[in-house]
Amino acid sequence: MDSDIVHVTKRTEALGSPNFVIEQNGRLYVAVAVLEYDPDSPGISAEQREGVAQIRRMFERAAKEAPLTGAELDPSWIASAGCMNTIPKPRPKR
Protein backbone atom coordinates (compact mmCIF):
# COMPACT_ATOMS: atom_id res chain seq x y z
CA MET A 1 0.00 0.00 0.00
CA ASP A 2 1.46 3.29 -1.07
CA SER A 3 -1.28 5.44 0.47
CA ASP A 4 -0.81 7.59 3.54
CA ILE A 5 -2.60 6.58 6.73
CA VAL A 6 -5.11 9.03 8.20
CA HIS A 7 -6.78 8.92 11.60
CA VAL A 8 -10.58 8.74 11.46
CA THR A 9 -10.91 8.71 15.25
CA LYS A 10 -8.29 8.30 17.96
CA ARG A 11 -8.40 4.53 17.49
CA THR A 12 -9.39 4.14 13.84
CA GLU A 13 -7.05 4.53 10.89
CA ALA A 14 -7.84 4.53 7.19
CA LEU A 15 -5.92 5.00 3.99
CA GLY A 16 -5.46 8.65 2.99
CA SER A 17 -6.78 7.74 -0.45
CA PRO A 18 -8.76 6.61 -2.28
CA ASN A 19 -11.96 8.26 -1.05
CA PHE A 20 -15.34 7.37 -2.47
CA VAL A 21 -18.87 8.68 -2.59
CA ILE A 22 -21.48 5.95 -2.84
CA GLU A 23 -25.16 6.42 -3.62
CA GLN A 24 -27.73 3.85 -2.67
CA ASN A 25 -31.47 4.36 -2.35
CA GLY A 26 -31.10 8.15 -2.66
CA ARG A 27 -28.60 8.46 0.18
CA LEU A 28 -24.98 9.50 -0.22
CA TYR A 29 -22.14 7.94 1.75
CA VAL A 30 -18.59 9.25 1.82
CA ALA A 31 -16.22 6.37 2.42
CA VAL A 32 -12.51 5.96 2.89
CA ALA A 33 -10.50 2.87 2.12
CA VAL A 34 -9.53 0.99 5.26
CA LEU A 35 -7.85 -2.03 3.71
CA GLU A 36 -6.41 -2.75 0.28
CA TYR A 37 -6.58 -6.18 -1.32
CA ASP A 38 -4.30 -6.50 -4.35
CA PRO A 39 -3.90 -9.98 -5.87
CA ASP A 40 -0.91 -8.72 -7.85
CA SER A 41 0.97 -7.41 -4.82
CA PRO A 42 4.50 -8.85 -4.85
CA GLY A 43 5.32 -11.30 -2.11
CA ILE A 44 1.81 -12.40 -1.10
CA SER A 45 1.31 -16.06 -0.36
CA ALA A 46 -1.01 -18.44 -2.19
CA GLU A 47 -3.27 -18.37 0.88
CA GLN A 48 -3.44 -14.56 0.80
CA ARG A 49 -4.08 -14.63 -2.97
CA GLU A 50 -7.00 -17.01 -2.38
CA GLY A 51 -8.32 -14.69 0.34
CA VAL A 52 -8.31 -11.82 -2.17
CA ALA A 53 -10.13 -14.05 -4.66
CA GLN A 54 -12.80 -14.81 -2.02
CA ILE A 55 -13.29 -11.09 -1.40
CA ARG A 56 -13.62 -10.54 -5.18
CA ARG A 57 -16.31 -13.24 -5.37
CA MET A 58 -18.22 -11.71 -2.43
CA PHE A 59 -18.04 -8.29 -4.09
CA GLU A 60 -19.28 -9.57 -7.45
CA ARG A 61 -22.19 -11.45 -5.83
CA ALA A 62 -23.21 -8.46 -3.69
CA ALA A 63 -22.97 -6.07 -6.65
CA LYS A 64 -25.51 -8.19 -8.54
CA GLU A 65 -27.90 -8.45 -5.58
CA ALA A 66 -27.75 -4.87 -4.29
CA PRO A 67 -26.37 -2.56 -6.96
CA LEU A 68 -25.12 0.87 -5.99
CA THR A 69 -23.37 3.73 -7.71
CA GLY A 70 -19.96 4.96 -6.65
CA ALA A 71 -17.15 7.23 -7.71
CA GLU A 72 -13.68 8.03 -6.47
CA LEU A 73 -13.27 11.52 -5.02
CA ASP A 74 -10.27 13.78 -5.01
CA PRO A 75 -9.42 14.25 -1.30
CA SER A 76 -9.36 18.04 -1.76
CA TRP A 77 -13.04 17.96 -2.78
CA ILE A 78 -13.97 16.39 0.55
CA ALA A 79 -12.03 19.01 2.49
CA SER A 80 -13.70 21.81 0.53
CA ALA A 81 -17.25 20.51 1.01
CA GLY A 82 -18.73 22.55 3.85
CA CYS A 83 -21.15 19.80 4.76
CA MET A 84 -18.24 17.48 5.49
CA ASN A 85 -16.85 19.61 8.30
CA THR A 86 -19.25 18.15 10.84
CA ILE A 87 -20.69 14.72 11.36
CA PRO A 88 -24.49 14.74 11.15
CA LYS A 89 -26.40 13.48 14.17
CA PRO A 90 -28.02 10.08 13.69
CA ARG A 91 -31.68 10.14 12.80
CA PRO A 92 -34.04 9.01 15.56
CA LYS A 93 -35.25 5.43 15.23
CA ARG A 94 -38.89 5.04 14.32
C-alpha positions in Angstrom: 0.0 0.0 0.0 1.5 3.3 -1.1 -1.3 5.4 0.5 -0.8 7.6 3.5 -2.6 6.6 6.7 -5.1 9.0 8.2 -6.8 8.9 11.6 -10.6 8.7 11.5 -10.9 8.7 15.3 -8.3 8.3 18.0 -8.4 4.5 17.5 -9.4 4.1 13.8 -7.1 4.5 10.9 -7.8 4.5 7.2 -5.9 5.0 4.0 -5.5 8.6 3.0 -6.8 7.7 -0.4 -8.8 6.6 -2.3 -12.0 8.3 -1.0 -15.3 7.4 -2.5 -18.9 8.7 -2.6 -21.5 6.0 -2.8 -25.2 6.4 -3.6 -27.7 3.8 -2.7 -31.5 4.4 -2.3 -31.1 8.1 -2.7 -28.6 8.5 0.2 -25.0 9.5 -0.2 -22.1 7.9 1.8 -18.6 9.3 1.8 -16.2 6.4 2.4 -12.5 6.0 2.9 -10.5 2.9 2.1 -9.5 1.0 5.3 -7.8 -2.0 3.7 -6.4 -2.7 0.3 -6.6 -6.2 -1.3 -4.3 -6.5 -4.4 -3.9 -10.0 -5.9 -0.9 -8.7 -7.8 1.0 -7.4 -4.8 4.5 -8.9 -4.8 5.3 -11.3 -2.1 1.8 -12.4 -1.1 1.3 -16.1 -0.4 -1.0 -18.4 -2.2 -3.3 -18.4 0.9 -3.4 -14.6 0.8 -4.1 -14.6 -3.0 -7.0 -17.0 -2.4 -8.3 -14.7 0.3 -8.3 -11.8 -2.2 -10.1 -14.1 -4.7 -12.8 -14.8 -2.0 -13.3 -11.1 -1.4 -13.6 -10.5 -5.2 -16.3 -13.2 -5.4 -18.2 -11.7 -2.4 -18.0 -8.3 -4.1 -19.3 -9.6 -7.4 -22.2 -11.4 -5.8 -23.2 -8.5 -3.7 -23.0 -6.1 -6.6 -25.5 -8.2 -8.5 -27.9 -8.5 -5.6 -27.8 -4.9 -4.3 -26.4 -2.6 -7.0 -25.1 0.9 -6.0 -23.4 3.7 -7.7 -20.0 5.0 -6.7 -17.2 7.2 -7.7 -13.7 8.0 -6.5 -13.3 11.5 -5.0 -10.3 13.8 -5.0 -9.4 14.3 -1.3 -9.4 18.0 -1.8 -13.0 18.0 -2.8 -14.0 16.4 0.5 -12.0 19.0 2.5 -13.7 21.8 0.5 -17.2 20.5 1.0 -18.7 22.6 3.8 -21.2 19.8 4.8 -18.2 17.5 5.5 -16.8 19.6 8.3 -19.3 18.2 10.8 -20.7 14.7 11.4 -24.5 14.7 11.2 -26.4 13.5 14.2 -28.0 10.1 13.7 -31.7 10.1 12.8 -34.0 9.0 15.6 -35.3 5.4 15.2 -38.9 5.0 14.3 
